[in-house]
Amino acid sequence: MKRTFSYLCMLLVSLTSHLAVAQEQEMKVAAIDWTQIETLLALGIQPIGAAQIADYNAWVNSPAIPESTVDLGLRTQPNLERLSELRPDRIFISPMFQPLAPQLSRIAPVTNIALYKKGNVSWQALKAYTRTIAKDTNKEGDAVALIQSAQTKLTELTAQVPADVPPLLMVQFMDARHVRVFGNNSMYKIAANQIDLKNAWQGVTNTWGFSLVGIDKLIGTKGQIVVIEPLPAGVKNHLQQDAFWQYLVTQTGHPMLTIPPVWSFGAIPSTVRFATLLTTALNKEAK
């Protein structure tokens, strides 16, 4: 009798375990927001649908979206028919896309997760954001591993940063005369701080961590200019011939650094990637 009972208990545990694994593997998610997409991918979840994949590849770049993921069209106007055909178990959005919630909720449960809030973006906030998405997708263990791996990598990068790096003036061009310059509340600042580097911009920033200014407003700011790609069409050639821009770079006393595209409103994957690319660029310059 005891053997039978023990066997039944073991069978129940086994079935429960297999059911939990099956549920985790079978969860099909779609995402509109790129920050959520990069986090899902980093947690080992392949979204069945994602918005504006070509633009994600240009602005976010990594982690790469698998070819099997269906492009849902514009983030602001996703293809609802295509999304419905995919039959997702859950659809992730951010507050920016909250107006879509009533339509999307007719297809599947909608989860709205915020990250960028005024004065609230920090390394701790990025970790909490990751844990929240992991909890909603049964990936808590993967979140622990992702966070630990990120912290280990950032510690390694800190040891590789050259000595005496000046504060960084991190910008992204909107056109030939205007830039987003990043400061408080920005992912770029978090990444720099995590490898013991300082941010040069002390001006007021918005919820997304940047100020939109003319390049003339950068004059007098003490620090090394870091330009994050992609550049708008024609801007690269313009800057090479623009005497004012050349003077602006020269007066900083440091060469300009250029970093490949990294999602400026990203979470842990973008933070680690930016810190890695920044460290590589600084070491290349030092040599």
C-alpha positions as CSV (number, residue, x, y, z in Angstrom):
1,M,0.0,0.0,0.0
2,K,2.8,2.3,0.9
3,R,4.6,1.5,-2.3
4,T,1.5,2.3,-4.3
5,F,1.0,5.6,-2.5
6,S,4.7,6.5,-3.0
7,Y,4.4,5.6,-6.7
8,L,1.3,7.7,-7.1
9,C,3.0,10.7,-5.4
10,M,6.0,10.4,-7.6
11,L,3.8,10.1,-10.7
12,L,1.8,13.2,-9.6
13,V,5.0,15.2,-9.1
14,S,6.3,14.1,-12.5
15,L,3.1,15.0,-14.3
16,T,3.0,18.4,-12.6
17,S,6.6,19.1,-13.5
18,H,6.0,18.1,-17.1
19,L,2.8,20.2,-17.3
20,A,4.7,23.2,-16.0
21,V,7.5,22.8,-18.5
22,A,4.9,22.3,-21.3
23,Q,3.0,25.5,-20.3
24,E,6.3,27.4,-20.3
25,Q,7.3,26.1,-23.7
26,E,3.9,26.6,-25.2
27,M,3.4,30.3,-24.2
28,K,3.1,32.3,-27.3
29,V,3.7,36.0,-26.9
30,A,3.6,39.0,-29.3
31,A,5.1,42.4,-28.5
32,I,4.7,45.9,-29.8
33,D,7.4,47.6,-27.8
34,W,11.1,47.1,-28.7
35,T,12.4,47.3,-25.1
36,Q,10.1,44.4,-24.3
37,I,11.1,42.5,-27.4
38,E,14.8,42.7,-26.6
39,T,14.1,41.6,-23.0
40,L,11.9,38.6,-24.1
41,L,14.6,37.5,-26.5
42,A,17.3,37.8,-23.8
43,L,15.1,35.6,-21.5
44,G,15.0,32.9,-24.2
45,I,11.5,33.7,-25.5
46,Q,11.0,34.0,-29.2
47,P,8.0,36.3,-29.9
48,I,5.7,34.9,-32.5
49,G,5.0,38.5,-33.6
50,A,6.8,41.8,-33.3
51,A,6.3,45.3,-34.7
52,Q,8.5,47.0,-37.2
53,I,11.2,44.4,-37.4
54,A,13.3,46.2,-40.0
55,D,13.4,49.3,-37.8
56,Y,14.2,47.2,-34.7
57,N,17.2,45.8,-36.7
58,A,18.3,49.4,-37.5
59,W,17.8,51.0,-34.0
60,V,18.1,48.1,-31.5
61,N,20.1,45.5,-33.6
62,S,20.6,43.0,-30.8
63,P,19.3,40.5,-29.6
64,A,18.4,39.6,-33.2
65,I,14.8,38.8,-33.9
66,P,14.5,35.3,-35.5
67,E,13.3,35.1,-39.1
68,S,10.3,33.0,-38.0
69,T,8.9,35.9,-36.0
70,V,6.1,37.6,-38.0
71,D,6.3,41.3,-38.6
72,L,3.1,42.9,-37.3
73,G,3.6,46.2,-39.1
74,L,3.7,49.6,-37.4
75,R,4.0,49.9,-33.7
76,T,1.3,52.5,-33.6
77,Q,-1.0,50.6,-36.1
78,P,-0.2,46.8,-35.9
79,N,-1.9,44.5,-38.3
80,L,-4.7,43.2,-36.1
81,E,-5.8,40.5,-38.6
82,R,-2.3,39.1,-38.9
83,L,-1.9,39.2,-35.1
84,S,-5.2,37.4,-34.6
85,E,-4.1,34.6,-37.0
86,L,-1.1,34.0,-34.8
87,R,-3.3,33.4,-31.7
88,P,-0.9,34.6,-29.1
89,D,-1.4,33.7,-25.4
90,R,-0.3,37.2,-24.4
91,I,0.4,40.6,-26.0
92,F,3.0,42.9,-24.4
93,I,2.7,46.7,-24.7
94,S,4.2,49.7,-23.0
95,P,2.2,52.8,-21.8
96,M,3.1,54.6,-25.1
97,F,0.8,52.1,-26.9
98,Q,-1.9,52.0,-24.3
99,P,-4.5,53.3,-26.8
100,L,-4.2,50.0,-28.7
101,A,-5.2,48.0,-25.6
102,P,-9.0,47.8,-26.3
103,Q,-8.4,46.3,-29.8
104,L,-5.6,44.1,-28.8
105,S,-7.5,42.7,-25.8
106,R,-10.0,41.2,-28.2
107,I,-7.2,39.0,-29.5
108,A,-5.4,38.0,-26.3
109,P,-4.8,39.3,-22.7
110,V,-2.7,42.5,-22.8
111,T,0.1,43.2,-20.4
112,N,1.2,46.8,-20.1
113,I,4.6,47.1,-18.5
114,A,6.3,50.5,-18.0
115,L,10.0,51.2,-17.7
116,Y,10.8,54.8,-18.5
117,K,9.2,57.1,-15.9
118,K,10.4,60.6,-14.9
119,G,13.3,60.3,-12.5
120,N,12.9,56.6,-12.1
121,V,15.3,54.9,-14.5
122,S,18.2,53.2,-12.7
123,W,20.0,49.9,-12.8
124,Q,17.7,48.7,-10.1
125,A,14.7,49.7,-12.2
126,L,16.1,47.7,-15.2
127,K,16.4,44.6,-13.0
128,A,12.9,45.0,-11.7
129,Y,11.6,45.4,-15.2
130,T,13.3,42.2,-16.3
131,R,11.9,40.3,-13.3
132,T,8.4,41.6,-14.1
133,I,8.5,40.3,-17.7
134,A,10.0,37.1,-16.5
135,K,7.2,36.5,-14.0
136,D,4.6,37.0,-16.7
137,T,6.2,34.5,-19.0
138,N,7.3,31.8,-16.4
139,K,10.9,32.7,-16.9
140,E,11.9,33.8,-13.3
141,G,15.0,31.5,-13.4
142,D,16.2,32.9,-16.7
143,A,15.8,36.4,-15.3
144,V,18.1,35.6,-12.4
145,A,20.7,34.2,-14.8
146,L,20.3,37.2,-17.2
147,I,20.8,39.7,-14.4
148,Q,23.8,37.8,-12.9
149,S,25.4,37.5,-16.3
150,A,24.9,41.2,-17.0
151,Q,26.4,42.2,-13.7
152,T,29.4,39.9,-14.2
153,K,30.0,41.4,-17.7
154,L,29.8,45.0,-16.4
155,T,32.3,44.2,-13.7
156,E,34.7,42.7,-16.3
157,L,34.2,45.8,-18.5
158,T,34.9,48.1,-15.6
159,A,38.4,46.6,-15.2
160,Q,39.0,47.1,-18.9
161,V,38.1,50.8,-19.1
162,P,41.2,53.0,-19.8
163,A,42.4,55.3,-17.0
164,D,41.4,59.0,-17.0
165,V,38.4,58.8,-19.3
166,P,36.7,62.3,-19.3
167,P,32.9,62.7,-18.7
168,L,31.0,61.5,-21.8
169,L,28.7,63.8,-23.9
170,M,26.5,61.1,-25.4
171,V,24.4,62.3,-28.4
172,Q,22.2,60.9,-31.2
173,F,21.6,63.1,-34.3
174,M,18.0,63.9,-35.3
175,D,19.3,66.0,-38.3
176,A,22.5,67.8,-39.2
177,R,21.9,70.6,-36.6
178,H,20.0,68.9,-33.7
179,V,20.8,66.1,-31.3
180,R,19.3,64.2,-28.5
181,V,21.9,64.6,-25.7
182,F,21.5,62.1,-22.9
183,G,21.7,62.6,-19.2
184,N,19.7,61.7,-16.1
185,N,17.1,59.0,-16.6
186,S,18.8,57.6,-19.7
187,M,20.0,54.1,-20.3
188,Y,23.3,55.4,-21.8
189,K,24.0,57.1,-18.5
190,I,23.2,54.0,-16.5
191,A,25.6,51.9,-18.7
192,A,28.4,54.5,-18.4
193,N,27.9,54.7,-14.6
194,Q,27.9,50.9,-14.3
195,I,31.5,50.8,-15.7
196,D,32.5,53.8,-13.5
197,L,32.3,56.5,-16.2
198,K,30.7,59.9,-15.8
199,N,28.1,61.7,-17.9
200,A,28.9,65.2,-19.0
201,W,25.4,66.6,-19.7
202,Q,23.9,68.4,-16.7
203,G,21.0,69.9,-18.5
204,V,17.3,69.0,-17.8
205,T,16.2,65.8,-19.5
206,N,12.8,64.4,-20.2
207,T,11.1,61.1,-19.2
208,W,13.2,59.3,-21.8
209,G,16.5,60.7,-20.5
210,F,17.4,63.2,-23.2
211,S,17.3,66.9,-24.1
212,L,16.6,67.8,-27.7
213,V,19.0,70.7,-28.5
214,G,20.8,72.5,-31.4
215,I,24.4,71.5,-31.6
216,D,25.4,75.0,-30.6
217,K,24.1,74.2,-27.1
218,L,27.0,71.7,-26.7
219,I,29.6,74.4,-26.8
220,G,31.4,74.7,-23.5
221,T,30.4,71.3,-22.2
222,K,33.5,69.6,-20.8
223,G,33.7,66.0,-22.0
224,Q,34.3,63.6,-24.8
225,I,31.6,63.5,-27.5
226,V,30.1,60.0,-28.1
227,V,27.8,59.8,-31.2
228,I,25.5,56.8,-31.2
229,E,24.3,55.7,-34.7
230,P,22.3,55.4,-36.8
231,L,22.8,58.8,-38.4
232,P,20.0,60.3,-40.5
233,A,20.6,60.3,-44.3
234,G,23.3,62.7,-45.4
235,V,24.4,63.7,-41.8
236,K,27.7,61.9,-41.9
237,N,28.9,63.7,-45.0
238,H,27.6,67.0,-43.7
239,L,29.5,66.7,-40.4
240,Q,32.7,65.9,-42.2
241,Q,32.5,69.3,-44.0
242,D,30.8,71.3,-41.2
243,A,33.4,73.8,-39.8
244,F,31.3,74.5,-36.7
245,W,31.0,70.8,-35.8
246,Q,34.7,70.3,-36.3
247,Y,35.4,73.2,-34.0
248,L,33.0,71.9,-31.4
249,V,34.8,68.5,-31.4
250,T,38.2,70.2,-31.3
251,Q,37.4,72.4,-28.3
252,T,36.5,69.4,-26.2
253,G,40.2,68.3,-26.4
254,H,39.2,64.8,-27.2
255,P,38.5,62.8,-30.4
256,M,34.9,62.0,-31.2
257,L,33.8,58.4,-30.6
258,T,31.2,56.7,-32.8
259,I,29.1,53.8,-31.4
260,P,27.0,51.4,-33.5
261,P,23.2,51.5,-33.0
262,V,22.1,50.6,-29.4
263,W,18.4,51.2,-28.4
264,S,18.5,54.4,-26.3
265,F,15.3,53.3,-24.5
266,G,16.5,49.8,-23.9
267,A,16.7,47.6,-20.8
268,I,19.4,45.2,-19.6
269,P,20.4,43.8,-23.1
270,S,21.0,47.3,-24.5
271,T,22.7,48.5,-21.3
272,V,25.3,45.7,-21.5
273,R,25.8,46.1,-25.2
274,F,26.3,49.8,-25.0
275,A,28.8,49.4,-22.2
276,T,30.7,46.8,-24.2
277,L,30.8,48.9,-27.4
278,L,31.8,52.0,-25.4
279,T,34.6,50.1,-23.7
280,T,35.9,48.8,-27.0
281,A,35.8,52.3,-28.6
282,L,37.7,53.8,-25.6
283,N,40.4,51.2,-25.7
284,K,40.8,51.5,-29.5
285,E,41.2,55.3,-29.0
286,A,43.7,54.8,-26.2
287,K,45.9,52.7,-28.4
